[in-house]
Amino acid sequence: MPKALVTGGAGFFGGLLKQRLLTDGWEVVSYDRVPDAARHERLTSILADLRDGARVEQVFAAHRFDAVFHCAAALAHGLHIDKQDIWTSNVDATRLLAGTAQRHGVPKFIFLSTNCLWARNLGHPVAEDEPPQPVEIYGESKWAGEKELARIAENGGSMDIVMLRCPTIIDSGRLGLLAILFEFIHENKTVWVVGDGGNHYQFIYAEDLAQACLLALKAKGFHLFHVGSDNVPSLRQTYEAVIGAAGSRSRVRSLPKGPTLALMQLAHHLHLSPLGPYHYRMIAEDFVFDTSAIKRELGWQPTLTNGQMLERAYRYYAERSREIHERENVSAHSKPASMGLIRLLKWLS
């Protein structure tokens, strides 16, 4: 049977991909620096840091992998950001991992990248050949990780490399910054949008992304694909759909765009808000990926709309809200982000 290494296998998406592979009959080695509670007869869990070259080498020497799915990443939301940790985790570890995989003859390497490579509305769906313009350390580090993989591909070798750029990944269990929105809805608080809320921001359903990862195994050579949902509604429409499905008394109301973005920027610089430059720039902007390439070349199609996937994520939160807020020692997307100054906005709502 085929064997895969899944980095970030204890995280939100890595965990879902790991379960999909196990269901499909793969053996899976999960590698993460937070504990992996999952158990399966075909699952091996390794608690270690990807920057530990000796440990990474040991894992590849002990297992013959048919594919590596590199899902692990250090994030840049929270009240205090460790830029060095983000850079070394997302760039140095990616270079080390891919180099080791190639040296050990792994045929397939799938890398998850991000739409955080941009932080402004380009006025059209963004295609793969448009130059990134990151504005903060996470986007910069993921772009640098992409460049490391491009260099490895350019230097030859038989390893096929596919990079998948994805927007915010949504499904049951996705928390992080979304838990702030869900807490407002769960407690019938006003849900605020910046401006009129008419901006269109794309999500990706986790199962659709997992399918893209598996389809990427068919690609030969070096490829970059954008993925994301179709028929993207406005944020106001999406929030109102979730509020309606939840039976909440919350209402969506607007904050003035200019003053609100200025206050968000100030709060970030004072370490009072979990929203970084990417978040406070894009919160009132349109941003949608052009996904025609992966549809055309790999036959991939998204299945859920933004509203449908966000409703699934909200139901998970509502059913477990007390337990969720007590979680520790789990990945950033599997627990609520700190509210910081946003708690004042909740109190005023």
C-alpha positions in Angstrom: 0.0 0.0 0.0 1.2 3.6 -0.6 2.8 5.6 2.2 2.6 9.3 2.8 4.3 11.8 5.1 1.9 14.5 6.3 3.6 17.5 8.0 1.3 19.4 10.3 -0.7 16.1 10.7 -2.0 17.2 14.1 -3.3 20.4 12.8 -6.7 21.3 11.4 -6.2 20.6 7.7 -3.3 18.2 8.1 -5.5 16.1 10.4 -8.3 16.0 7.8 -6.0 15.1 5.0 -4.4 12.4 7.2 -7.8 10.8 7.8 -8.7 11.0 4.1 -5.5 9.2 3.2 -6.1 6.5 5.8 -9.7 6.0 4.6 -8.3 5.6 1.0 -5.9 2.8 2.2 -2.7 4.7 2.7 -0.1 4.3 5.4 0.5 7.7 7.0 3.3 9.2 9.0 2.2 12.4 10.8 4.9 14.8 11.7 4.1 17.8 13.9 5.5 19.8 16.8 2.2 19.5 18.7 0.9 16.1 19.9 -1.3 14.1 17.6 -4.2 12.4 19.4 -5.3 10.4 16.4 -5.0 6.6 16.5 -5.0 4.1 13.6 -3.3 0.9 12.8 -1.7 2.4 9.7 -0.8 5.7 11.4 2.6 6.6 12.9 2.8 9.9 14.7 6.1 11.8 15.3 6.3 14.7 17.7 9.3 16.7 16.4 10.3 20.0 14.8 10.8 20.1 11.0 13.8 22.3 11.5 15.6 19.4 13.2 17.6 18.1 10.2 18.8 14.9 12.0 15.3 13.9 13.0 13.9 14.6 9.5 16.8 12.5 8.0 16.0 9.7 10.4 12.3 9.6 9.4 13.1 9.4 5.7 15.7 6.7 6.3 13.1 4.7 8.2 10.2 5.0 5.7 9.9 4.8 2.0 7.4 7.5 1.1 5.4 7.6 -2.1 4.4 11.2 -1.4 5.0 14.1 1.0 2.1 16.5 1.8 3.7 19.6 3.4 0.8 21.2 5.3 2.8 22.5 8.3 3.2 26.2 8.8 3.8 28.7 11.5 1.0 31.4 11.5 1.2 35.1 12.1 -2.0 35.9 14.0 -2.1 36.6 17.7 -1.1 39.4 19.9 2.6 38.6 19.8 4.3 37.4 16.6 7.7 35.6 16.6 9.0 36.5 13.1 12.1 34.4 13.4 10.1 31.3 14.3 7.7 31.9 11.3 10.6 32.4 8.9 12.6 29.4 9.9 9.5 27.2 10.2 8.0 28.2 6.8 11.2 28.7 4.7 14.2 26.8 6.2 12.0 23.8 7.1 10.5 23.7 3.7 13.9 23.7 2.0 15.2 21.0 4.4 12.1 18.8 4.0 12.0 19.0 0.2 15.7 18.5 -0.2 15.6 15.5 2.0 12.6 14.1 0.2 14.4 14.5 -3.2 17.6 12.9 -1.9 15.6 9.9 -0.7 13.9 9.4 -4.0 10.3 10.5 -3.0 8.4 10.8 -6.3 5.7 13.4 -5.2 5.9 16.5 -3.1 2.7 18.6 -2.5 3.0 22.0 -0.8 0.2 24.1 0.6 0.7 27.8 0.0 -1.7 30.7 0.6 -3.6 33.7 -0.8 -1.8 35.8 1.9 0.8 36.4 -0.9 -1.5 39.4 -1.7 -3.2 42.0 0.5 -5.1 44.1 -1.9 -7.9 43.8 -4.4 -6.5 43.3 -7.9 -9.9 44.0 -9.5 -10.1 40.5 -11.0 -9.7 36.8 -10.2 -6.0 36.3 -9.5 -4.1 33.8 -11.8 -1.0 31.8 -11.1 1.3 34.0 -13.2 0.5 37.2 -11.4 3.5 38.4 -9.1 2.8 38.1 -5.4 2.8 41.2 -3.2 2.9 40.1 0.5 2.8 42.7 3.2 3.6 40.7 6.3 5.9 37.9 7.5 3.5 35.0 6.9 2.9 35.8 3.3 6.6 36.7 2.8 7.7 33.4 4.3 5.2 31.3 2.2 6.4 33.0 -1.0 10.0 32.3 0.0 9.0 28.7 0.6 7.6 28.6 -2.9 10.9 29.9 -4.3 12.9 27.3 -2.5 10.8 24.6 -4.1 11.1 26.3 -7.5 14.9 26.2 -7.1 14.9 22.5 -6.3 12.8 21.8 -9.4 15.1 23.9 -11.5 18.1 22.0 -10.4 16.7 18.8 -11.8 15.7 15.5 -10.2 12.8 13.2 -10.6 10.6 14.5 -7.8 7.3 16.0 -9.0 6.4 19.2 -7.1 2.9 20.7 -6.9 2.2 23.9 -5.0 -1.5 24.6 -4.1 -2.3 28.2 -3.2 -5.5 28.3 -1.1 -7.6 30.9 0.6 -9.0 30.4 4.2 -9.7 26.7 4.7 -13.1 26.0 6.2 -14.8 22.9 7.6 -16.1 21.5 10.9 -13.4 22.1 13.5 -11.8 25.2 11.9 -11.4 27.8 14.6 -8.6 30.3 15.0 -9.8 33.8 14.0 -13.1 32.4 12.9 -13.9 31.5 16.5 -14.2 35.2 17.2 -17.0 35.5 14.6 -18.6 32.4 15.9 -18.6 33.7 19.5 -20.3 36.9 18.4 -23.0 34.9 16.5 -23.4 32.3 19.4 -24.0 35.1 21.9 -26.3 37.1 19.6 -23.9 40.0 19.3 -23.7 42.4 16.4 -21.5 41.1 13.6 -19.5 44.0 12.2 -18.3 44.4 8.6 -15.9 47.1 7.4 -17.7 49.3 4.9 -20.9 48.0 3.5 -19.8 44.3 3.6 -20.3 44.0 -0.2 -16.7 42.7 -0.8 -16.3 39.1 -2.1 -13.7 37.0 -0.2 -13.1 33.4 -1.3 -12.9 30.4 1.0 -12.0 26.7 0.3 -13.8 23.7 1.8 -11.3 21.4 3.5 -12.5 18.3 1.7 -12.2 20.1 -1.6 -8.6 21.0 -0.8 -7.9 17.4 0.2 -9.3 16.3 -3.2 -7.0 18.8 -4.9 -4.0 17.3 -2.9 -4.8 13.8 -4.2 -5.4 14.9 -7.8 -2.1 16.8 -7.6 -0.4 13.3 -7.4 -1.3 12.9 -11.1 0.8 15.9 -12.2 4.2 15.5 -13.7 7.0 18.0 -13.1 6.6 21.3 -11.4 3.2 23.0 -11.1 1.4 25.8 -9.3 -2.4 25.8 -9.0 -4.9 28.1 -7.3 -7.9 26.6 -5.6 -11.0 28.2 -4.0 -14.8 28.2 -3.9 -17.0 29.2 -6.9 -19.8 31.8 -6.9 -18.4 33.8 -4.1 -21.1 35.9 -2.3 -20.4 39.1 -0.4 -19.2 38.8 3.2 -22.5 40.4 4.4 -24.5 37.7 2.5 -22.2 35.0 3.9 -22.5 36.2 7.5 -26.3 36.6 7.2 -26.6 33.1 5.9 -24.8 31.7 8.9 -26.7 33.8 11.3 -30.0 32.6 9.8 -28.9 29.0 9.9 -27.8 29.3 13.5 -31.1 30.9 14.6 -29.1 33.7 16.1 -30.5 37.2 16.9 -27.2 38.8 15.6 -27.4 41.5 13.0 -24.8 42.5 10.5 -23.9 46.2 10.8 -21.3 48.4 9.1 -18.3 50.2 10.5 -16.8 53.2 8.5 -14.0 51.9 6.4 -11.3 54.5 6.7 -11.3 55.1 10.5 -11.8 51.4 11.2 -8.8 50.3 9.1 -6.7 53.0 10.8 -7.7 51.8 14.2 -7.0 48.2 13.2 -3.5 49.2 12.1 -2.8 51.0 15.3 -4.1 48.1 17.4 -1.8 45.7 15.6 1.2 47.9 16.2 0.4 48.1 19.9 -0.1 44.3 20.1 -3.7 44.7 21.0 -5.3 42.8 18.2 -4.9 39.4 16.6 -5.5 40.9 13.2 -2.3 41.5 11.3 -1.6 43.6 8.1 -3.0 41.0 5.8 -6.2 40.7 7.8 -6.9 44.4 8.3 -6.2 45.2 4.7 -8.2 42.4 3.2 -11.2 42.5 5.6 -12.9 45.1 3.4 -11.5 44.1 0.0 -12.5 41.7 -2.8 -10.1 38.8 -3.3 -10.8 35.7 -5.4 -8.5 33.2 -7.1 -8.9 32.2 -10.7 -9.2 28.4 -10.4 -9.6 27.6 -14.1 -6.1 26.0 -14.4 -6.6 23.2 -11.9 -10.1 22.5 -13.2 -8.8 22.3 -16.7 -5.6 20.3 -16.1 -6.6 18.0 -13.2 -10.4 17.9 -13.4 -10.8 19.4 -9.9 -14.1 21.1 -8.9 -15.2 22.7 -5.6 -18.4 21.3 -4.0 -19.5 23.7 -1.2 -20.2 27.4 -1.2 -18.7 29.9 1.3 -22.0 29.9 3.2 -22.4 26.1 3.4 -18.9 25.5 4.6 -19.0 28.3 7.2 -22.3 26.9 8.5 -20.6 23.6 9.1 -17.8 25.3 11.0 -20.2 27.3 13.1 -22.3 24.2 14.1 -19.1 22.5 15.3 -18.3 25.6 17.4 -21.9 25.9 18.8 -22.0 22.3 19.9 -18.6 22.4 21.7 -18.1 26.1 22.7 -17.3 25.5 26.3 -14.8 22.7 25.6 -13.2 24.7 22.7 -12.4 27.6 25.0 -10.6 25.3 27.4 -8.2 23.8 24.7 -4.5 23.9 25.1 -1.5 22.4 23.3 -3.3 22.1 20.0 -2.6 23.8 16.6 -3.6 27.5 16.1 -6.5 26.6 13.8 -7.9 24.1 16.3 -8.4 26.6 19.2 -9.8 30.1 19.4 -7.5 33.1 18.6 -7.1 35.6 21.4 -9.5 38.5 20.9 -7.4 41.3 22.4 -9.1 44.7 21.7 -11.9 43.0 19.8 -13.4 42.0 23.1 -14.2 45.6 23.7 -16.1 45.7 20.4 -18.0 42.6 21.6 -18.9 44.3 24.9 -20.2 47.3 22.9 -22.2 45.0 20.7 
